[in-house]
Amino acid sequence: MILTISGRLRQLLRLPGKVSGALSLAAVLLSGCAYQSSAQLGAGTSIDNPVERKFTWFSYLDAADIRNSCAAGGPDQYRIVYNGQYYDHVRTYEVTAAHLTARARGQTGDLMQMGFGSFEALLGPWQFRRSDTDLAPADWSNLRDSLHRAGFASGSQAGLRLHSQDFYWLVAGCEGGKFFLNAWADKPRALPLTHTGFLDFLLKHDQTGIAYLKPRAVTYMDKNDQGKGRDRDYSGAFVITVRADGIGRAGL
């Protein structure tokens, strides 16, 4: 199947028509991709490239790579994602006992960040910034404790629907050979968005330089504003549904 960057995909990336046309070949090559981690944390199929991210983001949230590799005797690990309204702010953290990879981006579409020396430079306004930090055993223990104090692995939010314009945390992890997925949001069924003590740990080890966008009340206009006067278009909005074994998706 051949895909071109147009319509809702262009709206999601918010690329000018000429730029999106130049990226169509990349979309063809990446269609149908699923996120795959590798033995080197943060490698595998990438979410850094915004074109590739278009095809791997839901798979990344679903965390099938963690779920499928989670087994007794295997390493514990976490994938922590903050959605601060998808088009304005996203943070992700890949954490093992010895390492933390942080990625973050703010509001997309600042063409002043675009370069023309390489394909990566061309995509500059939509790229994640990334930092890597080694963790001491005490750091790992502190993160685990803070996640459990916040409610991780204590129950299921199955059926919870999260809109791309919501503020929420999603944490997938493997602990002791068991897979867990939990969500924090200002919604029924979700863990309280105010009980995210793990945030301090993450920001302390985050060197991306992207400021954290705090949650706020989400209005009707946030989810239905068609960008009039704000150079935005949310018609590419999407919804994920939390399940015990991952996520479902709709609306993209």
C-alpha positions as CSV (number, residue, x, y, z in Angstrom):
1,M,0.0,0.0,0.0
2,I,1.4,3.4,-0.9
3,L,0.8,6.3,1.5
4,T,1.4,10.0,0.9
5,I,1.7,12.8,3.5
6,S,-1.6,14.6,3.0
7,G,-4.9,15.3,4.7
8,R,-4.9,14.2,8.4
9,L,-1.2,13.1,8.4
10,R,-0.2,16.6,7.2
11,Q,-2.4,18.1,9.9
12,L,-0.8,15.9,12.5
13,L,2.7,16.9,11.5
14,R,1.6,20.4,10.5
15,L,4.0,20.5,7.6
16,P,3.7,22.9,4.7
17,G,2.5,21.2,1.5
18,K,5.8,21.4,-0.3
19,V,7.7,20.0,2.7
20,S,5.2,17.2,3.1
21,G,5.4,16.3,-0.5
22,A,9.2,15.8,-0.1
23,L,8.6,13.4,2.7
24,S,6.1,11.1,0.9
25,L,8.7,8.5,0.1
26,A,9.6,8.2,3.7
27,A,6.0,7.6,4.5
28,V,5.8,4.8,2.0
29,L,8.8,3.1,3.6
30,L,7.4,3.5,7.1
31,S,3.8,2.5,6.5
32,G,2.6,-0.2,8.9
33,C,5.7,0.0,11.2
34,A,5.4,-1.0,14.8
35,Y,7.7,0.4,17.5
36,Q,10.5,-2.1,18.4
37,S,13.0,-1.4,21.2
38,S,16.4,-3.1,21.1
39,A,19.1,-4.3,23.5
40,Q,20.4,-0.7,23.4
41,L,17.9,1.3,25.2
42,G,16.2,4.0,23.1
43,A,17.3,2.4,19.8
44,G,15.2,0.1,17.6
45,T,12.4,1.6,15.6
46,S,12.5,5.3,16.3
47,I,10.0,7.8,17.6
48,D,12.5,10.7,17.3
49,N,11.8,11.2,13.6
50,P,8.3,12.8,13.3
51,V,7.5,11.0,10.1
52,E,8.3,7.6,11.6
53,R,6.6,8.6,14.8
54,K,3.3,9.0,12.8
55,F,3.4,5.3,12.2
56,T,4.8,4.1,15.4
57,W,3.3,6.3,18.1
58,F,0.3,4.1,19.0
59,S,2.5,1.0,19.0
60,Y,4.9,2.9,21.3
61,L,2.1,3.7,23.7
62,D,0.8,0.2,23.5
63,A,4.2,-1.1,24.7
64,A,3.9,-4.5,23.0
65,D,7.7,-4.7,22.8
66,I,7.8,-4.5,26.6
67,R,4.8,-6.8,27.1
68,N,6.1,-9.5,24.7
69,S,9.5,-9.6,26.3
70,C,8.3,-9.5,29.9
71,A,9.1,-12.8,31.5
72,A,10.2,-14.2,34.9
73,G,13.9,-13.7,35.3
74,G,14.0,-10.9,32.7
75,P,14.9,-7.2,33.4
76,D,12.4,-4.8,34.9
77,Q,11.8,-1.7,32.9
78,Y,9.3,1.2,32.5
79,R,8.0,3.4,29.6
80,I,6.6,6.6,31.0
81,V,4.7,9.0,28.7
82,Y,3.3,12.5,29.5
83,N,0.7,13.9,27.1
84,G,0.4,17.6,27.8
85,Q,-2.0,18.1,24.9
86,Y,-0.4,16.2,22.0
87,Y,0.3,19.1,19.7
88,D,1.7,21.3,22.5
89,H,3.8,19.0,24.7
90,V,5.0,15.4,24.9
91,R,7.6,13.8,27.2
92,T,8.7,10.1,27.2
93,Y,11.0,8.2,29.5
94,E,12.6,4.8,28.9
95,V,14.0,3.5,32.2
96,T,15.9,0.4,33.2
97,A,17.8,-0.2,36.4
98,A,20.9,1.5,35.0
99,H,19.8,4.0,32.4
100,L,17.2,6.7,31.7
101,T,16.5,8.0,28.2
102,A,14.3,11.2,28.2
103,R,12.7,12.7,25.1
104,A,10.6,15.9,25.0
105,R,9.2,18.4,22.6
106,G,7.2,21.6,23.1
107,Q,4.7,23.2,20.7
108,T,5.5,21.9,17.1
109,G,5.8,23.8,13.9
110,D,8.3,26.6,14.7
111,L,9.8,26.8,11.2
112,M,12.7,28.9,12.5
113,Q,14.1,25.6,13.8
114,M,14.1,24.1,10.3
115,G,17.4,23.5,8.5
116,F,18.3,22.2,5.0
117,G,21.6,20.4,5.5
118,S,20.0,17.0,6.1
119,F,16.7,15.2,6.3
120,E,16.9,15.4,10.1
121,A,17.5,19.2,10.0
122,L,14.5,19.6,7.7
123,L,12.4,17.9,10.4
124,G,13.8,20.1,13.2
125,P,10.6,21.8,14.3
126,W,9.0,18.4,14.9
127,Q,11.9,16.4,16.4
128,F,12.1,15.3,20.0
129,R,15.0,16.5,22.1
130,R,16.8,13.6,23.8
131,S,19.0,13.1,26.8
132,D,20.6,10.0,28.3
133,T,21.5,9.5,32.0
134,D,23.0,6.7,33.9
135,L,21.2,5.6,37.1
136,A,22.7,4.4,40.4
137,P,20.9,1.6,42.3
138,A,19.5,4.1,44.7
139,D,18.0,6.1,41.8
140,W,16.3,3.0,40.4
141,S,14.9,2.2,43.8
142,N,13.6,5.7,44.3
143,L,11.8,5.7,41.0
144,R,10.2,2.3,41.7
145,D,9.0,3.5,45.1
146,S,7.6,6.7,43.7
147,L,5.7,4.9,41.0
148,H,4.1,2.5,43.4
149,R,3.2,5.3,45.8
150,A,1.4,6.9,42.9
151,G,-0.6,3.7,42.3
152,F,1.4,1.9,39.6
153,A,0.5,-1.8,39.4
154,S,-2.3,-1.4,42.0
155,G,-5.3,-1.8,39.6
156,S,-6.6,-1.4,36.1
157,Q,-8.1,1.6,34.2
158,A,-9.5,-0.7,31.5
159,G,-12.0,1.2,29.4
160,L,-10.6,4.7,30.2
161,R,-10.6,6.9,27.1
162,L,-7.9,9.6,26.7
163,H,-8.2,12.3,24.1
164,S,-5.0,13.7,22.4
165,Q,-5.9,17.1,23.9
166,D,-6.1,15.7,27.4
167,F,-3.3,16.0,30.0
168,Y,-2.3,12.5,31.1
169,W,0.5,10.2,32.2
170,L,0.7,6.6,30.8
171,V,3.1,4.2,32.4
172,A,3.8,0.7,31.0
173,G,6.2,-1.5,32.8
174,C,7.6,-5.0,33.4
175,E,8.1,-5.9,37.1
176,G,9.0,-9.4,38.2
177,G,7.9,-10.9,34.9
178,K,4.5,-9.3,35.0
179,F,3.3,-6.5,32.6
180,F,1.4,-3.5,34.0
181,L,-0.2,-0.5,32.4
182,N,-1.6,2.5,34.3
183,A,-2.9,5.9,33.5
184,W,-3.1,9.2,35.5
185,A,-5.7,11.8,34.3
186,D,-8.4,14.1,35.5
187,K,-11.1,11.5,34.6
188,P,-13.2,8.8,36.3
189,R,-11.3,5.4,36.3
190,A,-7.9,7.2,36.1
191,L,-5.4,7.4,38.9
192,P,-5.4,11.0,40.2
193,L,-3.4,13.4,38.1
194,T,-2.3,15.2,41.3
195,H,-0.6,12.0,42.6
196,T,2.4,11.8,40.3
197,G,5.3,12.0,42.7
198,F,7.5,10.3,40.2
199,L,7.5,13.6,38.2
200,D,10.2,15.1,40.4
201,F,12.5,12.2,39.8
202,L,12.0,12.3,36.1
203,L,12.6,16.1,35.7
204,K,15.7,15.8,37.9
205,H,17.2,13.3,35.4
206,D,15.8,15.0,32.3
207,Q,18.4,17.1,30.4
208,T,16.4,17.8,27.3
209,G,16.0,21.5,28.1
210,I,12.3,21.4,27.3
211,A,10.2,23.0,30.1
212,Y,7.4,20.9,31.7
213,L,3.9,22.0,30.8
214,K,1.7,21.6,33.8
215,P,-1.8,20.1,33.5
216,R,-4.7,22.5,33.4
217,A,-8.5,22.2,33.0
218,V,-9.3,21.0,29.4
219,T,-12.2,22.9,27.9
220,Y,-14.6,22.1,25.1
221,M,-12.8,24.5,22.8
222,D,-9.5,22.7,23.4
223,K,-11.0,19.6,21.7
224,N,-13.1,21.3,19.1
225,D,-11.3,24.5,18.2
226,Q,-10.3,24.3,14.5
227,G,-7.4,26.7,15.0
228,K,-9.2,29.9,14.0
229,G,-6.7,32.7,14.6
230,R,-4.3,30.3,16.3
231,D,-2.5,28.6,13.4
232,R,-3.7,25.2,14.7
233,D,-5.7,22.4,13.3
234,Y,-6.9,19.6,15.7
235,S,-8.9,17.7,13.1
236,G,-6.2,15.1,13.4
237,A,-7.1,14.5,17.0
238,F,-7.2,10.9,18.3
239,V,-8.4,8.9,21.2
240,I,-6.8,6.0,23.0
241,T,-8.6,3.5,25.1
242,V,-6.7,1.9,28.0
243,R,-6.8,-1.9,28.4
244,A,-5.2,-4.2,30.8
245,D,-2.8,-5.4,28.2
246,G,-2.2,-2.2,26.2
247,I,-4.2,0.4,24.4
248,G,-6.8,0.6,21.6
249,R,-7.1,3.6,19.4
250,A,-9.6,5.6,17.3
251,G,-10.2,8.9,15.6
252,L,-6.9,9.4,13.7
